[in-house]
Amino acid sequence: MNFEIKKHDNFVIIESNVEKLDSQVAPELKASLVSLGQSEFKNVIVNLTKTKYCDSSGLSALLVGNRLVNASEGSFIICDLQPSVKKMIEISQLHTVLNITKDEPSAVEYLLDLD
C-alpha cells in the first residue's frame, strides 16, 4: 500500500510510503484525498517523511487535497518534508499556498489549537 490512512477523532493522517510521489502514485493519493473529501473528516495531514522526490503530478495531488479540504472549511497540512521535496514546493511557490509544518506532532498541535 502506497499510502496509509490513519483516522483520528477530528482529523486524518495520510502517511506516504513511497520514495517518489510522481505520476505513477499521485493518482492513488488524489483518489484517497477525494474519498476523504466526501467523508466526515475535514482536517487532513499528509506526512511525507518517506518521500524524497515529488514531481508536478505529486504537487497537483497535494493541491487537489488542499482545495477539497479548504472547500469543506477544514485544514490541510503537509509535514515532514525532505529537503528535495521542500525545495520543489518552494520553487513552485506552493509554500505560500500550503500549510506546512516541520513534523507530524506540530501538525496535530496546529489542528488542536484550532479547536
BELJO-V791957 format. One record per residue. N is the residue number from 1. RES is the residue in one letter. PHI is phi in whole degrees, 0 to 359 (* if undefined). OMEGA is omega in whole degrees, 0 to 359 (999 if undefined). BURIAL is b if it has 24 or more other ideal C-beta (glycine too) atoms within 12 Angstrom, else e. Layout:
[[N:RES:PHI:OMEGA:BURIAL] [N:RES:PHI:OMEGA:BURIAL]]
This chain:
[[1:M:*:184:e] [2:N:283:181:b] [3:F:224:179:b] [4:E:255:181:e] [5:I:253:179:b] [6:K:246:182:e] [7:K:267:177:e] [8:H:240:184:e] [9:D:303:184:e] [10:N:235:177:e] [11:F:203:179:b] [12:V:234:173:b] [13:I:249:173:b] [14:I:256:180:b] [15:E:258:179:b] [16:S:282:177:b] [17:N:250:182:e] [18:V:245:177:b] [19:E:279:181:e] [20:K:238:174:b] [21:L:264:186:b] [22:D:229:185:b] [23:S:296:179:e] [24:Q:284:185:e] [25:V:243:181:b] [26:A:303:178:b] [27:P:300:178:e] [28:E:293:177:b] [29:L:297:180:b] [30:K:300:179:b] [31:A:297:178:e] [32:S:297:180:b] [33:L:293:177:b] [34:V:296:179:e] [35:S:299:178:e] [36:L:293:179:b] [37:G:296:179:b] [38:Q:263:181:e] [39:S:257:181:e] [40:E:279:183:e] [41:F:274:180:b] [42:K:260:184:b] [43:N:252:184:b] [44:V:229:173:b] [45:I:246:175:b] [46:V:248:181:b] [47:N:265:184:b] [48:L:250:184:b] [49:T:300:182:b] [50:K:268:184:b] [51:T:264:183:b] [52:K:256:182:e] [53:Y:216:178:b] [54:C:217:177:b] [55:D:255:183:b] [56:S:297:177:e] [57:S:293:178:e] [58:G:294:178:b] [59:L:297:178:b] [60:S:298:179:e] [61:A:298:178:b] [62:L:296:179:b] [63:L:293:176:b] [64:V:299:178:b] [65:G:301:180:b] [66:N:299:181:b] [67:R:296:181:e] [68:L:296:181:b] [69:V:292:178:b] [70:N:296:179:e] [71:A:296:178:e] [72:S:265:178:e] [73:E:61:176:e] [74:G:253:179:b] [75:S:240:178:b] [76:F:244:184:b] [77:I:230:171:b] [78:I:249:184:b] [79:C:216:177:b] [80:D:56:181:b] [81:L:284:172:b] [82:Q:285:185:b] [83:P:308:182:e] [84:S:291:178:e] [85:V:289:178:b] [86:K:300:180:b] [87:K:297:179:e] [88:M:298:179:b] [89:I:295:180:b] [90:E:291:178:e] [91:I:300:180:e] [92:S:279:181:e] [93:Q:64:182:e] [94:L:279:177:b] [95:H:294:177:e] [96:T:274:183:e] [97:V:253:185:e] [98:L:269:171:b] [99:N:278:182:b] [100:I:234:174:b] [101:T:239:185:b] [102:K:291:182:e] [103:D:207:183:e] [104:E:297:178:b] [105:P:302:177:e] [106:S:294:178:e] [107:A:295:179:b] [108:V:297:179:b] [109:E:299:178:e] [110:Y:303:180:b] [111:L:293:180:b] [112:L:294:178:e] [113:D:292:179:e] [114:L:285:182:e] [115:D:288:999:e]]
